Amino acid sequence: MLVITIQVDAPHGSAQGLKERIAMDLERYGRVKVTSIEEEAPVYRQMEFGDAPIQRRGNR
């Protein structure tokens, strides 16, 4: 038996369709069983304005 792990950069919420498509494509090589699917939520950076302390240079 061959175990394959695949990471796909696809739109959020498309795991079910991708799982079916990949399984159908691999069936030509033998019996396929999908054992697990994990979908990671997108990570967004958050910027803060006005809360950071202002660093000033000394007078010269």
C-alpha contacts under 8 A as a table, 3 or more apart, distances in Angstrom:
res1	aa1	res2	aa2	distance
10	A	14	S	6.94
11	P	14	S	6.00
12	H	15	A	7.62
12	H	39	E	7.77
12	H	41	A	7.05
12	H	42	P	7.51
13	G	16	Q	7.71
13	G	39	E	7.98
14	S	17	G	5.67
14	S	18	L	6.25
15	A	18	L	5.19
15	A	19	K	5.95
15	A	37	I	7.47
15	A	39	E	6.80
16	Q	19	K	5.20
16	Q	20	E	6.39
17	G	20	E	5.27
17	G	21	R	6.20
18	L	21	R	5.08
18	L	22	I	6.01
19	K	22	I	5.35
19	K	23	A	6.10
19	K	34	V	7.74
19	K	37	I	7.75
20	E	23	A	5.19
20	E	24	M	6.11
21	R	24	M	5.16
21	R	25	D	6.19
22	I	25	D	5.11
22	I	26	L	6.25
23	A	26	L	5.18
23	A	27	E	6.21
23	A	32	V	6.27
23	A	33	K	7.61
23	A	34	V	7.22
24	M	27	E	5.27
24	M	28	R	7.73
25	D	28	R	6.59
26	L	29	Y	5.77
26	L	30	G	7.24
26	L	32	V	6.78
27	E	30	G	5.16
27	E	31	R	5.77
27	E	32	V	5.74
34	V	37	I	7.79
48	E	51	D	6.53
48	E	52	A	7.60
49	F	52	A	6.98
50	G	53	P	7.97
